[in-house]
Amino acid sequence: MDRKMANRKLIRLSQLKNKLATENLEEIDWVTFGVIVKKVTPQSANNGRTFSIWRLNDLRDLSECVSLFLFGAVHKEHWKTEQGTV
């Protein structure tokens, strides 16, 4: 993990909203970790393609979640990932 994190900044999901407002994250090599705390049943978009929505949390502040929308190949590969997965 130390090798993978070298020269990268860890930003907790609960800090993400504040960091987006105060820092230019496009200029920083950053990573985050989250736990899937809720999954919405896959849905169909207006164009007929299926997508998933996951609610992610870092388990520090359960009131702060990030919604992640999965489309295309990412949805097809990961839609069966179980709630509780990191």
C-alpha positions in Angstrom: 0.0 0.0 0.0 2.9 2.4 0.8 4.2 1.9 -2.7 0.8 2.5 -4.3 0.3 5.6 -2.2 3.7 7.1 -2.9 3.4 10.8 -4.1 -0.4 10.6 -3.8 -2.7 12.5 -1.4 -5.4 10.7 0.5 -8.7 12.6 0.6 -11.4 11.1 2.7 -14.8 11.0 1.2 -16.2 13.0 4.1 -13.7 15.8 3.1 -14.3 15.6 -0.6 -16.9 18.4 -0.8 -14.7 20.8 1.1 -11.6 19.9 -0.9 -13.4 20.4 -4.2 -14.4 23.9 -3.1 -11.0 24.9 -1.8 -8.4 23.1 -3.9 -7.8 22.4 -7.6 -7.9 18.6 -7.4 -7.1 18.3 -11.2 -3.6 19.3 -10.4 -3.1 16.8 -7.5 -2.6 13.0 -7.7 -5.2 12.0 -5.1 -7.0 8.9 -4.0 -10.0 8.1 -1.9 -11.6 5.0 -0.3 -15.2 4.3 0.3 -17.6 1.6 1.4 -20.7 0.9 -0.5 -23.4 1.7 2.1 -26.4 1.6 -0.3 -27.0 0.2 -3.8 -30.0 1.2 -5.9 -31.5 -1.5 -8.1 -30.1 -1.1 -11.6 -32.2 1.3 -13.7 -32.6 2.1 -17.4 -31.7 5.5 -18.8 -33.9 7.3 -21.4 -31.6 5.8 -24.1 -32.4 2.3 -22.8 -28.9 1.6 -21.3 -28.8 0.2 -17.8 -26.8 1.9 -15.0 -26.3 1.6 -11.3 -26.1 4.0 -8.4 -23.9 3.4 -5.3 -23.9 5.5 -2.2 -20.3 5.5 -0.7 -19.1 6.6 2.7 -15.8 6.6 4.5 -17.4 5.5 7.8 -16.3 8.7 9.6 -19.4 10.7 9.1 -22.4 8.6 8.1 -24.4 11.7 7.1 -21.9 12.5 4.3 -22.2 10.2 1.3 -21.1 10.4 -2.3 -23.3 9.0 -5.1 -21.4 7.1 -7.8 -23.1 6.4 -11.1 -21.9 3.4 -13.0 -22.5 3.3 -16.8 -21.4 1.1 -19.7 -18.6 -1.4 -19.2 -18.1 -0.3 -15.6 -21.8 -1.1 -14.8 -21.6 -4.4 -16.6 -18.5 -5.5 -14.7 -19.4 -4.2 -11.2 -23.2 -4.1 -10.8 -23.2 -7.3 -8.7 -20.6 -5.9 -6.2 -22.1 -6.3 -2.8 -23.1 -3.6 -0.3 -20.4 -3.3 2.3 -17.5 -3.8 -0.2 -14.6 -1.3 0.1 
